[in-house]
Amino acid sequence: MLFSILLILFSVLILTPPFCTQKICGLNHKRNYGTFVKYLAAILVIVAHLTGIHRISLNLVLECSFGWCSVSLFFFYSGYGLMNGLQLKGAKYWDDFLRKRFTKVLIPLLFVYVLYYICEVCMGTERMSFCDILGVFFSDDPYLPFSWFVSWLLIIYILFYLAGKCSFFQFGFVKSFAFLFSIFICFILFSNMGAWVKVSMPCFLFGVLYRKKETEFLDIPKCLSVIVLFASLSFFLIAFNWIRICSFIGCPNKIIYSSVPLYGGSLAFCVYYVMLSKYVKEVNIKKIGLLNGSYELYLCQGIVFMLLSAVIPDSYLYYLCCIIGCIVIGYVVHRILSAVLSKVI
């Protein structure tokens, strides 16, 4: 329950005068804040994977099961960022859209894929052929651990592009994209993929819709905003602590381990986040560039887990070393790829 208590206290603290900003502005004007949040979310995903895969205690697993809501934020920011770019640039945004998007996403992904494969070969643990790797690229368990988020994001980019370029829809871009995205989500929901894939994807559409209507959200009176904030936070915390709550009540296992609450919980978390962000001051960090590598940090976790698990047994020391290792390797990879991408894009 520690995470839940800290989140409630943090929310109350942000709304107090010393920390609450008097200048209400959109997320596109809080770039440092967004960078910090995405980096923190990447670390939380790593912690969730560590405690879930390399278990020390069940209580710790439940306390650190915030991976799904952190990935929801990644999808939210992806949708928000694309919609923000479209609103700023208009029709010119579609010029080289796919090339730029795919380059920014695929080059880091392929680079880390190669690193992971080299590490497997050196450790004598390679488990897939090249054909097998391609075969599971679009799945809930791709060759590079936890990279499913990136694989499916590429498909969403294509849907976003199609909604903007194809003229057979007469309902405007947002409705066209919502239609295509809904079909895609239905396919995902009725597939055999894991719940971790399904529960967070809808937040991409929420990010698009929020950016479209952000001005209206910002104009909501503070009293109503606070009510929505704590209502969405309450809903999220119920979803987050669902197993504990249902176990305490004595519900059947089918209800206790149901993933249904997570669907609403992920959207509730994003609503809570945007409402809270209205009143958060811009982060003033001189070295904010150090936190720009959240994407590479996320991608490199599988490499670090594999290397360190060979020399350190499951323990709190292993957790700490993995987190530090991910931060260091993620930063190095980010610096290398930044130099490459600056010449390509």
C-alpha positions in Angstrom: 0.0 0.0 0.0 3.0 2.3 0.2 2.9 3.3 -3.4 -0.8 4.2 -3.1 -0.2 6.3 0.1 2.7 8.1 -1.5 0.7 8.9 -4.6 -2.2 10.4 -2.6 0.2 12.5 -0.5 2.0 13.6 -3.6 -1.3 14.7 -5.2 -2.3 16.7 -2.1 1.2 18.3 -2.0 1.1 19.4 -5.6 -2.2 21.2 -5.0 -0.8 23.3 -2.1 0.3 26.9 -2.8 4.1 26.4 -2.6 4.1 23.7 -5.3 1.0 24.6 -7.3 1.7 26.7 -10.4 -0.4 29.8 -11.0 0.1 29.7 -14.8 -2.0 27.0 -16.3 -0.6 25.7 -19.6 -0.6 22.6 -21.8 1.9 19.7 -21.7 3.5 21.0 -24.8 4.8 23.9 -22.8 6.2 21.6 -20.1 8.8 19.7 -22.1 11.2 19.3 -19.2 8.4 18.0 -17.0 7.4 15.5 -19.7 11.0 14.3 -20.2 11.3 13.8 -16.4 8.0 11.9 -16.2 8.8 9.6 -19.1 12.2 8.8 -17.7 10.7 8.1 -14.3 8.1 5.9 -16.0 10.8 3.9 -17.7 12.5 3.2 -14.4 9.2 2.2 -12.8 8.7 -0.3 -15.7 12.1 -1.7 -15.0 11.4 -2.1 -11.3 8.0 -3.8 -12.1 9.7 -6.3 -14.4 12.5 -7.0 -11.9 10.2 -7.7 -9.0 7.8 -9.6 -11.2 10.3 -11.9 -12.9 13.0 -12.2 -10.3 10.7 -12.5 -7.3 11.8 -12.1 -3.7 8.3 -11.8 -2.1 4.7 -11.7 -3.3 4.1 -8.5 -1.4 6.9 -6.7 -3.2 5.5 -7.9 -6.6 2.1 -6.4 -5.7 3.6 -3.2 -4.4 5.7 -2.7 -7.5 3.1 -3.8 -10.2 3.0 -0.3 -11.8 4.4 -1.4 -15.2 1.0 -1.4 -16.9 0.2 2.2 -15.9 3.7 3.4 -16.8 3.4 1.9 -20.3 0.0 3.6 -20.5 1.8 6.9 -20.1 4.2 6.0 -22.9 1.2 5.4 -25.2 -0.5 8.6 -24.0 2.6 10.7 -24.7 3.1 9.0 -28.1 -0.5 10.0 -29.1 -0.2 13.4 -27.6 3.1 14.1 -29.3 1.9 13.1 -32.8 -1.2 15.2 -32.5 0.7 18.1 -31.2 3.1 18.0 -34.2 0.1 17.8 -36.5 -1.6 20.8 -35.0 1.7 22.8 -35.1 2.7 21.9 -38.7 -0.6 21.2 -40.4 -0.5 19.4 -43.8 3.3 19.7 -43.9 3.5 17.3 -41.0 2.8 14.4 -43.4 5.9 15.1 -45.4 8.3 12.2 -44.7 6.2 11.3 -41.6 6.7 7.6 -41.8 10.4 7.9 -42.6 11.1 10.2 -39.7 8.9 8.2 -37.2 10.3 4.8 -38.3 13.8 6.0 -38.3 13.6 7.4 -34.7 12.0 4.2 -33.5 13.6 1.5 -35.6 17.2 2.5 -35.5 17.4 2.3 -31.7 15.4 -0.9 -31.7 17.5 -2.7 -34.2 20.7 -1.5 -32.5 19.6 -2.9 -29.2 18.4 -6.1 -31.0 21.9 -6.6 -32.3 23.4 -5.9 -28.9 21.1 -8.4 -27.3 21.9 -11.1 -29.9 25.6 -10.5 -29.4 25.3 -10.9 -25.7 23.3 -14.1 -26.1 25.9 -15.6 -28.5 28.8 -14.6 -26.1 27.0 -16.2 -23.2 26.0 -19.3 -25.2 22.3 -18.8 -24.7 21.0 -17.9 -28.1 17.5 -19.2 -28.5 16.1 -18.1 -31.9 17.1 -18.1 -35.5 16.7 -15.0 -37.7 13.4 -16.3 -39.1 12.1 -17.0 -35.6 13.0 -13.5 -34.5 11.0 -12.0 -37.4 8.1 -14.3 -36.7 7.6 -13.0 -33.1 8.4 -9.4 -33.9 4.7 -8.5 -33.7 3.7 -10.5 -30.6 3.4 -10.1 -26.8 6.8 -11.8 -26.3 9.2 -10.6 -29.0 12.9 -11.7 -29.2 14.1 -8.5 -27.4 12.4 -8.7 -24.0 9.7 -6.1 -23.3 10.0 -4.5 -26.8 6.4 -5.4 -27.8 5.5 -1.7 -27.0 7.7 -0.6 -29.9 6.6 -3.2 -32.3 2.9 -2.3 -32.0 3.6 1.4 -31.9 4.9 1.1 -35.5 1.5 -0.3 -36.5 -0.2 2.6 -34.8 2.0 5.1 -36.6 0.8 3.6 -39.9 -2.8 3.9 -38.9 -2.2 7.6 -37.8 -0.6 8.3 -41.3 -3.5 6.5 -43.1 -6.1 8.6 -41.3 -4.3 11.8 -42.2 -3.6 11.0 -45.9 -6.5 8.9 -47.1 -9.5 10.9 -48.4 -12.1 8.2 -48.3 -13.2 9.4 -44.8 -15.4 12.4 -44.7 -15.4 12.8 -40.9 -12.1 14.7 -40.3 -8.8 13.3 -39.1 -9.6 12.6 -35.4 -12.8 10.6 -36.2 -11.0 8.8 -39.0 -8.1 7.8 -36.8 -10.5 6.8 -33.9 -12.3 4.5 -36.4 -9.1 2.8 -37.6 -7.7 2.6 -34.1 -10.9 1.1 -32.8 -10.7 -1.7 -35.4 -7.1 -2.3 -34.5 -7.9 -2.4 -30.7 -10.7 -4.9 -31.3 -8.2 -7.2 -33.1 -5.8 -6.9 -30.2 -8.6 -7.5 -27.6 -9.8 -10.6 -29.3 -6.3 -12.0 -29.9 -4.5 -14.4 -27.6 -1.9 -11.8 -26.5 -1.2 -11.0 -22.9 -3.2 -8.5 -20.9 -0.1 -6.3 -20.6 -0.5 -5.5 -24.3 -4.2 -4.9 -24.3 -4.7 -2.7 -21.2 -2.4 0.2 -22.1 -2.9 0.7 -25.9 -6.2 2.7 -25.7 -4.2 5.4 -23.9 -2.7 6.3 -27.3 -6.1 7.4 -28.6 -6.7 9.3 -25.3 -3.5 11.2 -25.9 -4.7 12.2 -29.4 -8.1 13.3 -28.1 -6.6 15.1 -25.1 -4.3 17.2 -27.3 -7.2 18.0 -29.6 -9.3 19.2 -26.7 -6.6 20.3 -24.3 -7.7 23.9 -24.2 -11.1 22.8 -23.0 -9.5 20.6 -20.3 -7.3 23.5 -19.1 -10.4 25.8 -18.8 -12.1 23.4 -16.4 -12.4 25.3 -13.0 -10.0 24.2 -10.3 -12.8 22.9 -8.0 -14.1 20.5 -10.7 -10.5 19.6 -11.8 -9.7 18.5 -8.2 -12.9 16.4 -8.0 -12.0 14.7 -11.3 -8.4 14.3 -10.2 -9.2 12.4 -7.0 -12.1 10.5 -8.6 -9.8 9.2 -11.3 -7.0 8.6 -8.7 -9.5 6.6 -6.6 -10.5 4.4 -9.6 -6.9 3.8 -10.5 -5.9 2.8 -6.9 -8.8 0.4 -6.8 -7.5 -1.2 -10.1 -3.9 -1.1 -8.8 -4.8 -2.8 -5.5 -7.5 -5.1 -7.0 -5.8 -8.4 -6.0 -5.4 -7.2 -2.4 -8.9 -5.8 -2.2 -10.6 -8.9 -3.6 -8.4 -11.3 -1.6 -9.4 -9.4 1.6 -13.1 -9.6 0.7 -12.8 -13.2 -0.2 -13.7 -13.1 -3.9 -13.3 -16.1 -6.2 -9.9 -16.5 -8.0 -11.5 -15.7 -11.3 -12.4 -12.3 -10.0 -9.2 -11.7 -8.1 -6.9 -12.3 -11.0 -9.1 -10.7 -13.6 -7.4 -8.1 -15.9 -10.7 -6.2 -16.6 -10.1 -3.5 -13.9 -6.8 -2.7 -15.5 -8.5 -1.5 -18.7 -10.3 1.3 -16.8 -7.4 1.7 -14.4 -5.0 2.7 -17.2 -7.3 5.3 -18.6 -8.1 6.6 -15.1 -4.4 6.9 -14.5 -4.0 9.1 -17.6 -7.0 11.3 -16.7 -5.4 11.7 -13.2 -2.1 12.5 -14.8 -3.4 15.2 -17.1 -5.5 16.8 -14.3 -2.5 16.8 -11.9 -0.2 18.1 -14.6 -2.3 21.3 -15.0 -1.0 22.4 -11.6 2.6 21.1 -11.8 5.3 23.6 -12.3 7.7 23.2 -15.2 10.8 21.2 -14.1 13.9 23.4 -13.9 16.7 21.0 -14.5 19.9 22.3 -16.1 21.1 18.8 -17.1 17.7 17.7 -18.4 19.5 16.2 -21.4 20.7 13.4 -19.1 17.1 12.2 -19.0 16.3 12.3 -22.7 17.2 8.6 -23.1 14.0 7.1 -21.6 13.4 5.1 -24.8 16.9 3.5 -24.8 16.6 3.0 -21.1 13.4 1.0 -21.7 15.0 -1.0 -24.6 18.2 -2.0 -22.7 16.6 -3.6 -19.7 16.6 -7.1 -21.2 20.3 -7.0 -21.9 21.1 -5.8 -18.3 18.8 -8.4 -16.7 20.5 -11.2 -18.7 24.1 -10.2 -18.1 23.7 -9.5 -14.3 21.5 -12.6 -13.6 24.5 -14.7 -14.7 26.7 -13.3 -11.8 24.3 -12.0 -9.1 21.5 -14.1 -7.5 18.0 -12.7 -7.2 18.3 -10.2 -4.3 17.9 -6.5 -3.5 21.5 -6.1 -4.7 20.5 -7.6 -8.1 17.6 -5.1 -8.3 19.9 -2.2 -7.5 22.6 -3.2 -9.9 20.1 -3.8 -12.7 18.5 -0.3 -12.2 22.0 1.4 -12.2 23.1 -0.8 -15.2 20.0 0.1 -17.2 20.6 3.8 -16.5 24.2 3.7 -17.5 23.9 1.5 -20.6 20.7 3.3 -21.7 22.5 6.7 -21.5 25.5 5.4 -23.5 23.3 3.9 -26.2 21.3 7.1 -26.3 24.4 9.2 -26.8 25.6 6.9 -29.6 22.3 6.8 -31.4 21.7 10.6 -31.0 24.9 11.2 -33.0 23.7 8.7 -35.7 20.1 10.0 -35.9 21.2 13.7 -36.1 22.9 12.8 -39.4 20.1 10.6 -40.7 17.0 12.7 -39.9 
